[in-house]
Amino acid sequence: MEENPLNKLPDFMGTENAPLKQKIITDELIEERLKKRGLSSHDEYGAEDEDADYKKLCEYYDFELIDTFNGRADYFIYTETTADGYEVWVTTESDQGAVNVSEDIHYYDSDLNEVLCDQIRHGGGTIFVEDMEAYYVNDSLNTMFDNMIESIKAKIIVELEEEGYEYENTEAVA
């Protein structure tokens, strides 16, 4: 008796006795792809190797933080003292003292996390930060590291979909 040619199909094509194997997108698969890139969704900025994490961030967003002005910064974050003795924070693209008071002066340093994140995300380049130990610098790097991981995960999902993977439950949730 002659063998049915359908029984010789590769596993991925399936047969009536061996159903089609689905290529499912899972958290584990995404994590595996992240690890191939030297990352993990469980990483926190600086948890294991802050220098390595900083280098990954700099490469991904194409920026560099400096705390010694050398005449080549693209953006500046520093403090100034007002005539009546208050400390304010200046965030500007100008190294020539052209500061827009309504946009570049911050009375509270709590605003600086968002400013630095925006500059890293959209401006990149060399960013002069007067106080690298300030809490807003570390907060910004933490935020941007998390954003980088999420962005890379989204790219991995697109790659997996292009390779024929799909989510197990593709029904819309109401």
Number of C-alpha atoms within 10 A of each C-alpha: 3 4 7 8 7 12 13 11 12 11 12 12 13 16 14 8 8 13 11 13 10 14 15 15 17 14 11 9 14 19 17 15 18 17 12 9 10 10 16 16 16 10 13 16 21 15 9 10 10 12 11 12 21 18 13 16 23 19 11 14 18 16 20 18 20 17 15 11 13 8 8 12 19 18 21 23 20 15 17 12 10 9 7 6 8 9 15 15 18 21 22 22 19 13 14 7 8 10 15 12 9 7 10 15 18 17 11 10 15 11 12 21 17 14 17 25 20 14 20 24 16 12 17 20 18 19 24 25 22 16 15 13 10 12 13 20 18 15 17 19 21 19 16 20 23 17 14 17 19 13 12 18 19 13 13 18 20 14 12 19 15 10 10 12 16 17 14 11 8 7 7 5 5 3
